[in-house]
Amino acid sequence: MTENEVRKIIEIDASPDIVFKALTNIEDLMQWFPDRGIFEPRVGGKMSFMFLAATSKMDKDHLLQGEILEFVPDKKLSYTFIPDDTYIPDGVRAPPTIVTWNLEEISKNKTRITLVHTGFTKELDRLFKEVTAGWNYFTDRLVQYCKGKSKN
């Protein structure tokens, strides 16, 4: 079985502390990512993100849960990403995957983020395409959200 991974490199006009807060503080997260959620900002902490059908193009609500694997303030965040059992884009339940965010300050108030989402087999083509499109959408929202925060 061969794996696919989503890999995105983006630059944000905001400092790493602003970006990291947007990734780890639930009030900030809900401004650009889930509709509702829980995020315990520590290794071993739990995360739970609810995406509501009413605010998206999805046919039903979706819940993603996981555990924080790495938590290095302003530098790195990694967690498991486990969809609920109703998410079956390829005819089987979507497997747990891992999301990793690496942050690098590249100049004053500018951060480079490398997002890597791993755990997709080639047999899960539809899931991979949906997740890739999702990250394209949500990382654009993250960029805009952090830009707004850096001007405050």
C-alpha positions in Angstrom: 0.0 0.0 0.0 1.4 3.4 -1.0 0.7 6.5 0.9 -0.4 10.0 -0.3 0.1 13.1 1.8 -1.3 16.6 1.6 1.6 19.0 1.8 1.0 22.8 1.7 3.4 25.6 2.3 1.9 29.0 3.0 3.1 32.3 4.2 1.1 34.5 6.5 1.7 38.2 7.3 1.6 37.5 11.0 4.0 36.5 13.7 4.4 32.8 14.7 2.7 33.5 18.1 -0.4 34.8 16.4 -0.5 31.9 13.9 0.1 29.3 16.7 -2.7 30.8 18.8 -5.0 30.6 15.7 -4.2 26.9 15.5 -4.5 26.1 19.2 -7.0 28.4 20.9 -10.5 27.2 20.4 -12.1 30.6 20.2 -9.6 31.5 17.4 -10.0 28.1 15.7 -13.7 28.5 15.4 -13.2 31.8 13.5 -11.7 30.0 10.5 -12.0 26.2 10.9 -14.6 24.2 12.9 -18.1 25.5 13.7 -17.7 24.1 17.2 -14.9 22.5 19.0 -12.7 21.5 21.9 -9.0 21.8 21.9 -6.8 21.0 24.9 -3.5 22.7 24.1 -0.9 20.1 25.4 0.6 16.8 24.5 -2.0 14.2 25.2 -4.8 16.7 25.0 -8.0 16.0 23.2 -9.4 17.8 20.2 -12.9 17.6 18.7 -14.0 19.6 15.7 -17.7 19.8 14.6 -18.4 20.9 11.1 -22.1 21.7 10.6 -24.0 21.0 7.4 -26.0 24.2 7.8 -22.8 26.3 7.4 -21.2 24.3 4.6 -21.8 22.3 1.4 -21.8 19.0 3.3 -24.9 16.8 3.4 -24.6 16.2 7.1 -22.7 17.3 10.2 -19.2 15.8 10.6 -17.2 15.3 13.7 -13.4 15.0 13.8 -11.6 13.9 17.0 -8.0 13.3 17.9 -5.2 13.6 20.4 -2.4 16.1 20.4 0.9 14.3 19.6 3.3 17.3 19.6 2.9 20.8 21.0 5.8 23.2 20.7 4.5 26.8 21.2 5.0 29.0 18.1 6.9 26.2 16.3 5.0 22.8 15.8 1.7 21.2 16.4 0.7 17.6 15.5 -2.5 15.6 16.2 -4.4 12.6 15.1 -7.4 13.3 12.9 -10.2 10.7 13.3 -13.4 11.2 11.3 -16.7 10.0 12.7 -18.0 6.6 11.4 -20.5 8.3 9.1 -17.7 9.7 6.9 -17.3 7.1 4.2 -16.3 8.8 0.9 -14.6 5.7 -0.6 -17.2 3.2 0.6 -15.3 2.5 3.8 -14.9 4.5 7.0 -12.1 7.0 6.7 -9.0 5.9 8.7 -7.3 8.0 11.3 -4.6 10.3 9.9 -2.1 12.7 11.3 -2.0 16.5 10.8 1.3 18.4 11.4 1.8 22.1 11.4 5.4 23.5 11.3 5.8 27.2 11.8 8.9 29.2 10.8 9.4 32.9 11.4 10.8 34.2 8.1 10.9 37.9 9.0 9.2 40.3 11.4 5.5 39.5 11.4 5.8 36.9 8.6 5.4 33.1 9.2 5.9 30.2 6.8 3.7 27.2 7.6 4.3 23.8 6.3 1.1 21.7 6.7 1.5 17.9 6.3 -1.5 15.6 6.5 -0.4 11.9 6.3 -2.1 8.5 6.3 -3.9 8.3 3.0 -3.5 5.2 1.0 -4.0 5.3 -2.8 -7.1 3.2 -2.4 -8.7 6.3 -0.7 -8.6 8.6 -3.7 -11.9 10.4 -3.0 -11.0 11.0 0.6 -7.6 12.4 -0.4 -9.2 14.7 -2.9 -11.8 15.9 -0.4 -9.3 16.5 2.3 -6.9 18.3 -0.1 -9.8 20.6 -1.2 -10.7 21.2 2.4 -7.2 22.2 3.4 -7.0 24.6 0.4 -10.2 26.3 1.6 -9.3 26.3 5.3 -5.7 27.5 4.9 -6.9 30.4 2.9 -9.3 31.2 5.7 -6.4 30.9 8.2 -4.2 33.3 6.2 -7.0 35.9 6.2 -7.8 35.4 9.8 -4.2 35.8 11.0 -3.7 38.9 8.7 -6.6 40.5 10.5 -5.2 39.6 13.9 -1.7 41.0 13.2 -3.2 44.5 12.5 -4.9 44.6 15.9 
